Amino acid sequence: MFGSAGYTYTYVIHKHCLVNVVSGRVNHHPEAVLIRSLEPFVGLDLMYERRGTMKKVTKAVREE
């Protein structure tokens, strides 16, 4: 939270990968945005190929 804006921190808590994106200015109060999840829109076929069709890539309905 102390880097320049746009810097990202990734970490794992309880088997979940989390991402913080720094949003404040350097040498001011530490500020960041916590990103807890993302929904993929591009590359779903490759994700299913790598993970297997039995694992869900997203909760959204997959359109062919």
Phi and psi in radians as a Rosetta constraint file:
Dihedral C 1 N 2 CA 2 C 2 CIRCULARHARMONIC -1.913 0.35
Dihedral N 2 CA 2 C 2 N 3 CIRCULARHARMONIC 0.075 0.35
Dihedral C 2 N 3 CA 3 C 3 CIRCULARHARMONIC -1.503 0.35
Dihedral N 3 CA 3 C 3 N 4 CIRCULARHARMONIC -2.997 0.35
Dihedral C 3 N 4 CA 4 C 4 CIRCULARHARMONIC -1.369 0.35
Dihedral N 4 CA 4 C 4 N 5 CIRCULARHARMONIC 2.776 0.35
Dihedral C 4 N 5 CA 5 C 5 CIRCULARHARMONIC -0.995 0.35
Dihedral N 5 CA 5 C 5 N 6 CIRCULARHARMONIC 2.389 0.35
Dihedral C 5 N 6 CA 6 C 6 CIRCULARHARMONIC 1.726 0.35
Dihedral N 6 CA 6 C 6 N 7 CIRCULARHARMONIC -0.300 0.35
Dihedral C 6 N 7 CA 7 C 7 CIRCULARHARMONIC -1.157 0.35
Dihedral N 7 CA 7 C 7 N 8 CIRCULARHARMONIC 2.426 0.35
Dihedral C 7 N 8 CA 8 C 8 CIRCULARHARMONIC -2.032 0.35
Dihedral N 8 CA 8 C 8 N 9 CIRCULARHARMONIC 2.523 0.35
Dihedral C 8 N 9 CA 9 C 9 CIRCULARHARMONIC -2.058 0.35
Dihedral N 9 CA 9 C 9 N 10 CIRCULARHARMONIC 2.322 0.35
Dihedral C 9 N 10 CA 10 C 10 CIRCULARHARMONIC -2.086 0.35
Dihedral N 10 CA 10 C 10 N 11 CIRCULARHARMONIC 2.518 0.35
Dihedral C 10 N 11 CA 11 C 11 CIRCULARHARMONIC -2.770 0.35
Dihedral N 11 CA 11 C 11 N 12 CIRCULARHARMONIC 2.864 0.35
Dihedral C 11 N 12 CA 12 C 12 CIRCULARHARMONIC -2.032 0.35
Dihedral N 12 CA 12 C 12 N 13 CIRCULARHARMONIC 2.279 0.35
Dihedral C 12 N 13 CA 13 C 13 CIRCULARHARMONIC -2.294 0.35
Dihedral N 13 CA 13 C 13 N 14 CIRCULARHARMONIC 2.137 0.35
Dihedral C 13 N 14 CA 14 C 14 CIRCULARHARMONIC 0.903 0.35
Dihedral N 14 CA 14 C 14 N 15 CIRCULARHARMONIC 0.800 0.35
Dihedral C 14 N 15 CA 15 C 15 CIRCULARHARMONIC 1.211 0.35
Dihedral N 15 CA 15 C 15 N 16 CIRCULARHARMONIC 0.228 0.35
Dihedral C 15 N 16 CA 16 C 16 CIRCULARHARMONIC -1.951 0.35
Dihedral N 16 CA 16 C 16 N 17 CIRCULARHARMONIC 2.298 0.35
Dihedral C 16 N 17 CA 17 C 17 CIRCULARHARMONIC -1.504 0.35
Dihedral N 17 CA 17 C 17 N 18 CIRCULARHARMONIC 2.176 0.35
Dihedral C 17 N 18 CA 18 C 18 CIRCULARHARMONIC -2.050 0.35
Dihedral N 18 CA 18 C 18 N 19 CIRCULARHARMONIC 2.699 0.35
Dihedral C 18 N 19 CA 19 C 19 CIRCULARHARMONIC -2.307 0.35
Dihedral N 19 CA 19 C 19 N 20 CIRCULARHARMONIC 2.280 0.35
Dihedral C 19 N 20 CA 20 C 20 CIRCULARHARMONIC -1.929 0.35
Dihedral N 20 CA 20 C 20 N 21 CIRCULARHARMONIC 2.361 0.35
Dihedral C 20 N 21 CA 21 C 21 CIRCULARHARMONIC -2.005 0.35
Dihedral N 21 CA 21 C 21 N 22 CIRCULARHARMONIC 2.113 0.35
Dihedral C 21 N 22 CA 22 C 22 CIRCULARHARMONIC -1.149 0.35
Dihedral N 22 CA 22 C 22 N 23 CIRCULARHARMONIC 2.336 0.35
Dihedral C 22 N 23 CA 23 C 23 CIRCULARHARMONIC -2.137 0.35
Dihedral N 23 CA 23 C 23 N 24 CIRCULARHARMONIC -0.144 0.35
Dihedral C 23 N 24 CA 24 C 24 CIRCULARHARMONIC -1.695 0.35
Dihedral N 24 CA 24 C 24 N 25 CIRCULARHARMONIC 3.114 0.35
Dihedral C 24 N 25 CA 25 C 25 CIRCULARHARMONIC -1.534 0.35
Dihedral N 25 CA 25 C 25 N 26 CIRCULARHARMONIC 2.695 0.35
Dihedral C 25 N 26 CA 26 C 26 CIRCULARHARMONIC -1.129 0.35
Dihedral N 26 CA 26 C 26 N 27 CIRCULARHARMONIC 2.496 0.35
Dihedral C 26 N 27 CA 27 C 27 CIRCULARHARMONIC 1.173 0.35
Dihedral N 27 CA 27 C 27 N 28 CIRCULARHARMONIC 0.349 0.35
Dihedral C 27 N 28 CA 28 C 28 CIRCULARHARMONIC -2.038 0.35
Dihedral N 28 CA 28 C 28 N 29 CIRCULARHARMONIC -2.851 0.35
Dihedral C 28 N 29 CA 29 C 29 CIRCULARHARMONIC -1.148 0.35
Dihedral N 29 CA 29 C 29 N 30 CIRCULARHARMONIC 2.395 0.35
Dihedral C 29 N 30 CA 30 C 30 CIRCULARHARMONIC -1.131 0.35
Dihedral N 30 CA 30 C 30 N 31 CIRCULARHARMONIC 2.207 0.35
Dihedral C 30 N 31 CA 31 C 31 CIRCULARHARMONIC -2.346 0.35
Dihedral N 31 CA 31 C 31 N 32 CIRCULARHARMONIC 2.451 0.35
Dihedral C 31 N 32 CA 32 C 32 CIRCULARHARMONIC -2.742 0.35
Dihedral N 32 CA 32 C 32 N 33 CIRCULARHARMONIC 2.816 0.35
Dihedral C 32 N 33 CA 33 C 33 CIRCULARHARMONIC -1.927 0.35
Dihedral N 33 CA 33 C 33 N 34 CIRCULARHARMONIC 2.225 0.35
Dihedral C 33 N 34 CA 34 C 34 CIRCULARHARMONIC -1.557 0.35
Dihedral N 34 CA 34 C 34 N 35 CIRCULARHARMONIC 2.168 0.35
Dihedral C 34 N 35 CA 35 C 35 CIRCULARHARMONIC -1.853 0.35
Dihedral N 35 CA 35 C 35 N 36 CIRCULARHARMONIC 1.992 0.35
Dihedral C 35 N 36 CA 36 C 36 CIRCULARHARMONIC -1.668 0.35
Dihedral N 36 CA 36 C 36 N 37 CIRCULARHARMONIC -0.398 0.35
Dihedral C 36 N 37 CA 37 C 37 CIRCULARHARMONIC -2.792 0.35
Dihedral N 37 CA 37 C 37 N 38 CIRCULARHARMONIC 2.783 0.35
Dihedral C 37 N 38 CA 38 C 38 CIRCULARHARMONIC -2.386 0.35
Dihedral N 38 CA 38 C 38 N 39 CIRCULARHARMONIC 2.680 0.35
Dihedral C 38 N 39 CA 39 C 39 CIRCULARHARMONIC -2.014 0.35
Dihedral N 39 CA 39 C 39 N 40 CIRCULARHARMONIC 2.047 0.35
Dihedral C 39 N 40 CA 40 C 40 CIRCULARHARMONIC -1.267 0.35
Dihedral N 40 CA 40 C 40 N 41 CIRCULARHARMONIC 2.480 0.35
Dihedral C 40 N 41 CA 41 C 41 CIRCULARHARMONIC -2.076 0.35
Dihedral N 41 CA 41 C 41 N 42 CIRCULARHARMONIC -0.408 0.35
Dihedral C 41 N 42 CA 42 C 42 CIRCULARHARMONIC -2.122 0.35
Dihedral N 42 CA 42 C 42 N 43 CIRCULARHARMONIC 2.452 0.35
Dihedral C 42 N 43 CA 43 C 43 CIRCULARHARMONIC 1.488 0.35
Dihedral N 43 CA 43 C 43 N 44 CIRCULARHARMONIC 0.331 0.35
Dihedral C 43 N 44 CA 44 C 44 CIRCULARHARMONIC -1.057 0.35
Dihedral N 44 CA 44 C 44 N 45 CIRCULARHARMONIC -0.706 0.35
Dihedral C 44 N 45 CA 45 C 45 CIRCULARHARMONIC -1.048 0.35
Dihedral N 45 CA 45 C 45 N 46 CIRCULARHARMONIC -0.744 0.35
Dihedral C 45 N 46 CA 46 C 46 CIRCULARHARMONIC -1.160 0.35
Dihedral N 46 CA 46 C 46 N 47 CIRCULARHARMONIC -0.662 0.35
Dihedral C 46 N 47 CA 47 C 47 CIRCULARHARMONIC -1.112 0.35
Dihedral N 47 CA 47 C 47 N 48 CIRCULARHARMONIC -0.769 0.35
Dihedral C 47 N 48 CA 48 C 48 CIRCULARHARMONIC -1.150 0.35
Dihedral N 48 CA 48 C 48 N 49 CIRCULARHARMONIC -0.632 0.35
Dihedral C 48 N 49 CA 49 C 49 CIRCULARHARMONIC -1.102 0.35
Dihedral N 49 CA 49 C 49 N 50 CIRCULARHARMONIC -0.737 0.35
Dihedral C 49 N 50 CA 50 C 50 CIRCULARHARMONIC -1.346 0.35
Dihedral N 50 CA 50 C 50 N 51 CIRCULARHARMONIC -0.623 0.35
Dihedral C 50 N 51 CA 51 C 51 CIRCULARHARMONIC -1.655 0.35
Dihedral N 51 CA 51 C 51 N 52 CIRCULARHARMONIC -0.337 0.35
Dihedral C 51 N 52 CA 52 C 52 CIRCULARHARMONIC 1.650 0.35
Dihedral N 52 CA 52 C 52 N 53 CIRCULARHARMONIC 2.687 0.35
Dihedral C 52 N 53 CA 53 C 53 CIRCULARHARMONIC -1.340 0.35
Dihedral N 53 CA 53 C 53 N 54 CIRCULARHARMONIC -0.264 0.35
Dihedral C 53 N 54 CA 54 C 54 CIRCULARHARMONIC -1.362 0.35
Dihedral N 54 CA 54 C 54 N 55 CIRCULARHARMONIC -0.388 0.35
Dihedral C 54 N 55 CA 55 C 55 CIRCULARHARMONIC -1.634 0.35
Dihedral N 55 CA 55 C 55 N 56 CIRCULARHARMONIC 2.357 0.35
Dihedral C 55 N 56 CA 56 C 56 CIRCULARHARMONIC -1.324 0.35
Dihedral N 56 CA 56 C 56 N 57 CIRCULARHARMONIC 2.378 0.35
Dihedral C 56 N 57 CA 57 C 57 CIRCULARHARMONIC -1.570 0.35
Dihedral N 57 CA 57 C 57 N 58 CIRCULARHARMONIC -0.628 0.35
Dihedral C 57 N 58 CA 58 C 58 CIRCULARHARMONIC -2.614 0.35
Dihedral N 58 CA 58 C 58 N 59 CIRCULARHARMONIC 2.771 0.35
Dihedral C 58 N 59 CA 59 C 59 CIRCULARHARMONIC -1.393 0.35
Dihedral N 59 CA 59 C 59 N 60 CIRCULARHARMONIC -0.274 0.35
Dihedral C 59 N 60 CA 60 C 60 CIRCULARHARMONIC -1.216 0.35
Dihedral N 60 CA 60 C 60 N 61 CIRCULARHARMONIC 2.740 0.35
Dihedral C 60 N 61 CA 61 C 61 CIRCULARHARMONIC -1.249 0.35
Dihedral N 61 CA 61 C 61 N 62 CIRCULARHARMONIC 2.252 0.35
Dihedral C 61 N 62 CA 62 C 62 CIRCULARHARMONIC -1.527 0.35
Dihedral N 62 CA 62 C 62 N 63 CIRCULARHARMONIC 2.114 0.35
Dihedral C 62 N 63 CA 63 C 63 CIRCULARHARMONIC -1.702 0.35
Dihedral N 63 CA 63 C 63 N 64 CIRCULARHARMONIC 2.346 0.35
